[in-house]
C-alpha cells in the first residue's frame, strides 16, 4: 500500500536514512464512523452504526505512526495485532511494545519476543477460575513496569487525529473509506 510506503519513508527520514532505533512503541485501535449521522444522533438512538477500524503502532515520544492497519467493523484487537506489529518492526527497531488488554495473548508475546526481539508488555486478562496465568509470557506481565504508562501516547495520537480531522468519514464506499482513514492517519503524521 502507498500509505505503508509513505510511513516507512517518514521513519527512514527520522532515522537519517536508516531504520530508526526507538525505545518504545504503543499499539491500539480506534474507529471512524462510516455513516453521515452525527455522534449525538447515533448515541440518542443507541446505535453505533458501521465504522472503519484503524489499528496503529505509535512511536512513543514522537507521537508518529510506525504502522497502520485498516479493517471493517468490530473485531478483537488480536486479529490485527500480528500485522500492525510486524509492519511496525519493519519500520523501526523498538525495544519495548505497550498495548492494552485487548491484545493479551501468548501468541502476541511470542511474535514480539521470539520473532521480532521486542519486549512486549500487555496486562493479562485472567481466564482461569483460580486467577493463575499458565502461559510463560503472560505470567511475566505481573506487575507491569512503570513505563507501561506511556501506552497512553497512542491514545493521545488518536485524540489529536480526531480533533484535527473529525471522527467521521466522508467517503461512501468501503474502499474509499479505508483510503480516507489511512490518509487521515498519514496526514496527521505529516502535519505533526
C-alpha positions as CSV (number, residue, x, y, z in Angstrom):
1,X,0.0,0.0,0.0
2,X,1.0,3.5,-0.7
3,X,0.4,4.6,2.9
4,X,2.7,1.8,4.2
5,X,5.5,3.0,1.9
6,X,5.0,6.7,2.9
7,X,5.1,5.8,6.7
8,X,8.3,3.8,6.0
9,X,9.8,6.8,4.2
10,X,8.8,9.0,7.1
11,X,10.6,6.7,9.6
12,X,13.7,6.5,7.3
13,X,13.7,10.3,7.2
14,X,13.6,10.4,11.0
15,X,16.4,7.8,11.2
16,X,18.6,9.7,8.8
17,X,18.2,7.1,6.1
18,X,18.3,4.1,8.3
19,X,15.6,2.3,10.2
20,X,15.4,4.3,13.4
21,X,16.0,2.8,16.8
22,X,13.3,3.8,19.3
23,X,12.8,2.8,22.9
24,X,9.0,2.3,22.9
25,X,6.0,1.9,20.6
26,X,2.4,1.7,21.8
27,X,-0.3,-0.2,19.9
28,X,-4.1,0.4,19.9
29,X,-7.1,0.8,17.7
30,X,-9.9,3.3,17.2
31,X,-12.9,3.6,14.9
32,X,-14.0,6.2,12.4
33,X,-17.8,6.5,11.8
34,X,-18.8,5.3,8.3
35,X,-22.2,7.0,8.5
36,X,-23.2,10.5,7.9
37,X,-25.2,10.6,11.2
38,X,-23.8,12.8,13.9
39,X,-22.4,11.2,17.0
40,X,-25.1,12.8,19.1
41,X,-27.9,11.3,16.9
42,X,-26.3,7.9,16.9
43,X,-26.0,8.0,20.7
44,X,-29.6,9.1,21.2
45,X,-30.7,6.1,19.0
46,X,-28.3,3.8,20.9
47,X,-27.0,2.7,17.5
48,X,-23.3,2.8,16.9
49,X,-23.6,2.1,13.2
50,X,-20.8,0.8,10.9
51,X,-17.3,2.0,11.3
52,X,-13.8,1.6,9.9
53,X,-11.4,0.2,12.5
54,X,-7.9,1.7,12.5
55,X,-5.1,-0.1,14.3
56,X,-1.9,1.9,14.8
57,X,1.6,1.4,16.3
58,X,2.8,4.8,17.5
59,X,6.4,5.8,18.4
60,X,6.2,7.0,22.0
61,X,7.5,10.4,22.5
62,X,7.4,11.3,18.8
63,X,3.6,10.5,18.5
64,X,4.1,9.4,15.0
65,X,2.7,6.2,13.4
66,X,5.2,3.3,12.7
67,X,2.4,1.3,11.1
68,X,-1.3,1.3,10.3
69,X,-3.8,-1.5,9.6
70,X,-7.4,-0.7,8.4
71,X,-10.3,-3.1,8.8
72,X,-14.0,-3.1,8.8
73,X,-16.2,-3.0,11.9
74,X,-15.8,-4.6,15.3
75,X,-13.3,-7.3,15.9
76,X,-10.9,-8.4,18.6
77,X,-7.7,-6.4,18.6
78,X,-5.7,-9.6,18.5
79,X,-7.0,-10.1,14.9
80,X,-5.0,-7.1,13.6
81,X,-2.1,-7.5,16.2
82,X,0.3,-9.6,14.0
83,X,0.0,-7.3,11.0
84,X,0.3,-4.0,12.8
85,X,3.2,-5.2,15.0
86,X,5.1,-6.8,12.1
87,X,4.7,-3.7,9.9
88,X,6.0,-1.5,12.8
89,X,9.0,-3.8,13.3
90,X,9.8,-3.3,9.6
91,X,9.9,0.5,10.0
92,X,11.5,0.9,13.4
93,X,13.8,-1.0,15.8
94,X,11.8,-0.9,19.0
95,X,13.0,-2.1,22.4
96,X,9.6,-2.3,24.1
97,X,5.9,-2.5,23.0
98,X,2.9,-1.5,25.1
99,X,-0.6,-2.5,24.4
100,X,-3.9,-2.7,26.4
101,X,-5.6,-5.9,27.5
102,X,-7.4,-6.3,24.1
103,X,-4.0,-7.5,22.7
104,X,-3.5,-10.1,25.6
105,X,-2.5,-13.4,24.2
106,X,0.6,-15.7,24.3
107,X,0.9,-15.6,20.5
108,X,1.2,-11.8,20.6
109,X,4.0,-12.1,23.1
110,X,5.7,-14.8,21.2
111,X,5.6,-12.8,18.0
112,X,7.2,-9.8,19.8
113,X,9.7,-11.5,22.0
114,X,10.8,-14.5,19.9
115,X,10.5,-13.4,16.3
116,X,10.9,-9.6,16.5
117,X,13.1,-9.2,19.6
118,X,10.8,-6.7,21.2
119,X,9.8,-6.8,24.9
120,X,6.0,-6.8,25.0
121,X,4.0,-5.5,27.9
122,X,0.3,-6.2,27.9
123,X,-1.9,-6.6,31.0
124,X,-3.1,-10.2,31.2
125,X,-6.8,-11.0,31.2
126,X,-7.5,-13.6,33.9
127,X,-9.1,-16.6,32.3
128,X,-8.7,-19.3,34.9
129,X,-11.0,-19.8,37.9
130,X,-8.1,-19.6,40.4
131,X,-6.7,-16.4,38.9
132,X,-3.5,-18.0,37.8
133,X,-1.8,-17.4,34.5
134,X,-0.5,-20.6,33.0
135,X,1.5,-19.4,29.9
136,X,5.1,-18.2,30.1
137,X,5.0,-14.6,28.8
138,X,1.6,-13.7,30.1
139,X,2.7,-14.8,33.6
140,X,5.6,-12.3,33.3
141,X,3.1,-9.4,33.0
142,X,2.5,-9.0,36.7
143,X,3.4,-6.4,37.7
144,X,3.8,-4.3,34.6
145,X,6.8,-1.9,34.5
146,X,6.3,1.8,35.4
147,X,7.0,2.6,31.7
148,X,3.7,1.0,30.8
149,X,2.0,4.3,31.5
150,X,3.5,5.5,28.2
151,X,0.9,3.4,26.4
152,X,-1.3,6.5,26.6
153,X,0.8,8.0,23.8
154,X,-1.3,6.1,21.3
155,X,-4.5,7.4,22.9
156,X,-3.1,10.9,22.6
157,X,-2.3,10.3,19.0
158,X,-5.9,9.2,18.3
159,X,-7.3,12.1,20.2
160,X,-5.2,14.6,18.1
161,X,-6.2,12.9,14.8
162,X,-9.9,13.1,15.6
163,X,-9.6,16.7,16.9
164,X,-8.0,17.8,13.7
165,X,-9.9,15.7,11.2
166,X,-13.1,14.6,13.0
167,X,-14.3,11.1,13.8
168,X,-16.5,10.6,10.8
169,X,-15.5,9.6,7.3
170,X,-16.9,11.5,4.2
171,X,-16.3,8.7,1.7
172,X,-19.2,6.4,0.9
173,X,-17.8,3.1,-0.4
174,X,-15.8,0.7,1.8
175,X,-12.7,1.0,-0.4
176,X,-12.7,4.8,-0.3
177,X,-13.4,4.8,3.4
178,X,-10.4,2.7,4.0
179,X,-8.3,5.0,1.9
180,X,-9.6,8.1,3.7
181,X,-9.0,6.6,7.1
182,X,-5.4,5.6,6.2
183,X,-4.7,9.1,4.7
184,X,-6.1,10.8,7.8
185,X,-3.5,9.0,9.9
186,X,-0.8,9.8,7.4
187,X,-1.9,13.4,7.0
188,X,-1.8,14.0,10.8
189,X,1.7,12.4,10.9
190,X,2.9,14.8,8.2
191,X,1.2,17.8,9.9
192,X,3.0,16.9,13.1
